[in-house]
């Protein structure tokens, strides 16, 4: 196990060389993967969303596919279609791009709700049903969806229930000055990606996920998670508080974070580290019609003393 | 180590709170408009309106020096209006002024809270003026609004119904405390803190002198003088003479009580027809208590005067209850003092010659007083005398003018003319003012006597019979005595609506409303020491005075507080050894200048210590790791010991290197 952990640390380091100055986001993405969740990245085009997804797939030795969502994309374009095979005199299923370990769903809010929900159902069930036949998706199955800020023209905002299926939502943001400078001075990212050597194999991922789920959670920490979640429910600034499912997601993400940090137990710090990514997209502000901001989340944390 | 105290930041006030606060200002201040000078009401309306406009337009508030100028000018105005800044009226005016100006200075949350608290205070002052049910309801509504505003200020945006519901819930939670305090708080007769002198102005009641017009001025006043509850059936209307001031000195225009020095109480010989009743007197700021003739048993705080009145030792300034027993058939003053009889014969040396001549002719014709009285009453009923509220003016010889020219008058004309005639004929006589009759409310069985029932009649003294009531009005307008004032006056004359209600359902409604008001008076406003004793004895607490009451209340409060404290303490989580060791570490580290935030995890805290006090970094890391293992880890092998050891290693005081 300690080799695997070392490999995990190497993965983060290697990814950090491709996506410069974004280590917290890389860690969050990895934690999301270890917690068997899906990731939503919300940011402007060109800040490295695709690169992050691609790099992770490459480093973990996983099969990668990318779906560019457009307004005319159909569910079959994602799941796949059955076509008539003249030689075999029968229908043959041509699996769609969703049959991959890491699926990058780019600009998911450009597609119609019908197409969006086809992907989101696949994410939830980890299987797809086409032409009456249910097909399991590969394991691991990790969706990284990106979305443009919803005020852009021609977008269909994801409904609440769909957002809930993403364990985390992160923002990449602009790189800082030094990181951008190295980016500009450095070589071609695509070329770097191609030369990237896997640090882990697909077979390693399952034991890692299992180990992450077993990180110890003390009663005192459960108290803290409950207090935190309870405060989101009492806060009049939000329409609803966090659901029990969100609380479970928070705990799973905190476990994965602690695991990446090479710890045997979850600390309040771990919960606080993943809290913005897990909670913000699940909390709707009463005013302004948007999701909770980083300030809101920080305020909740500061209002919740450790038990 | 010196830490600078951070400047208290002005917590900003949400823009959406302003309408709430303005509504508070209006709700608490507006009812005072009734008794404020017009200029102050206008100023208050203008400032609140200006604030609303500034809010609507999102304009900045006026600078402080302008506000200061306004406050000083208006305070001076109030001083010139009332010639003082103290007392009820000036004090209320000042409070209203502050309430109206504070919105213009509403920058932060603190100002808003000041305004709300001022509002709560202003609410109380309404009780100086009115304690009626509508006032109570209005104040409850305003208190709910104030509470809701506080919730809005501190609770952020919420839907209106939920704010109001929460405020109502809070007030409801306070209701049991209010009830217990209302029932048990020691009642001291009279107001607890002594109202200012001007608090008793504006009460109406019988005048202490009578001239033509003084009683008829009262008649358009429909307000209630007192209420009576009889034990058993109320007596006949013709017996309901409620005695007020007795006047035996006449100066040619006015009747007033003669100043005769000390007189013995009237001697009363009861002959039957005793009625027992309880009157609830509205404050009239006079000492007479308006008992039925003739009082037999009177309350402790009163005595029977030489003129048969029940007189209180102190003016009636609060609504009060008195229990009387009166004998309707009586002989009073059989051996009346010379002084009083002489006063009852005295007339001015001149004036009213025709009346004197008439009386003299009667005196010649009749040997006894009875004949003279009969002669006078016959004159009133035989000749064309009219009973009216609007008699013509009478001039220098009012009795002559009334008897021989105008022949129109109200009860005071009849009574004073009659007494004049009697005296001129040598019969001792006097004018009595009071109330006659009253209206029985069928809903609660109380007899309601209004100011419009004010009346004046006469008394004559006969040897062997004592003082006897003669009502000359009855000779002219018998229905006034038998059925009340409305039936005796012509339709065209102004009377309070209540006295002449014809609509049956409206009458019913007004009876019911009055019964509700009476219950409120009897049980809420009239909850005095006696009533409290009654309630307490029902609770099994006999014979407890207000000192005992205070002690009991203090013990109860202490017990309740102790109970709450013990409960809270028992609810406090017991700190386990790990937590205790950690809080000790945190306390020690805080003394060294790095205080742990309540939400801060151990490792973050250790990192912060290391950043701020690098020399402590190692100790902090050890302690934090040990604590994290013990608190959040699966098994803590002697982690507590390591934590304690690390704590011991911390220096006691931090000295800069």
Boltz contact constraints between the chains, C-beta under 6 A:
constraints:
  - contact:
      token1: [A, 216]
      token2: [B, 634]
      max_distance: 6.0
  - contact:
      token1: [A, 218]
      token2: [B, 632]
      max_distance: 6.0
  - contact:
      token1: [A, 220]
      token2: [B, 631]
      max_distance: 6.0
  - contact:
      token1: [A, 221]
      token2: [B, 632]
      max_distance: 6.0
  - contact:
      token1: [A, 236]
      token2: [B, 155]
      max_distance: 6.0
  - contact:
      token1: [A, 236]
      token2: [B, 156]
      max_distance: 6.0
  - contact:
      token1: [A, 236]
      token2: [B, 158]
      max_distance: 6.0
  - contact:
      token1: [A, 265]
      token2: [B, 632]
      max_distance: 6.0
  - contact:
      token1: [A, 265]
      token2: [B, 633]
      max_distance: 6.0
  - contact:
      token1: [A, 267]
      token2: [B, 601]
      max_distance: 6.0
  - contact:
      token1: [A, 267]
      token2: [B, 628]
      max_distance: 6.0
  - contact:
      token1: [A, 267]
      token2: [B, 632]
      max_distance: 6.0
  - contact:
      token1: [A, 268]
      token2: [B, 601]
      max_distance: 6.0
  - contact:
      token1: [A, 269]
      token2: [B, 601]
      max_distance: 6.0
  - contact:
      token1: [A, 269]
      token2: [B, 603]
      max_distance: 6.0
  - contact:
      token1: [A, 269]
      token2: [B, 604]
      max_distance: 6.0
  - contact:
      token1: [A, 286]
      token2: [B, 157]
      max_distance: 6.0
  - contact:
      token1: [A, 301]
      token2: [B, 599]
      max_distance: 6.0
  - contact:
      token1: [A, 302]
      token2: [B, 599]
      max_distance: 6.0
  - contact:
      token1: [A, 304]
      token2: [B, 599]
      max_distance: 6.0
  - contact:
      token1: [A, 305]
      token2: [B, 598]
      max_distance: 6.0
  - contact:
      token1: [A, 305]
      token2: [B, 599]
      max_distance: 6.0
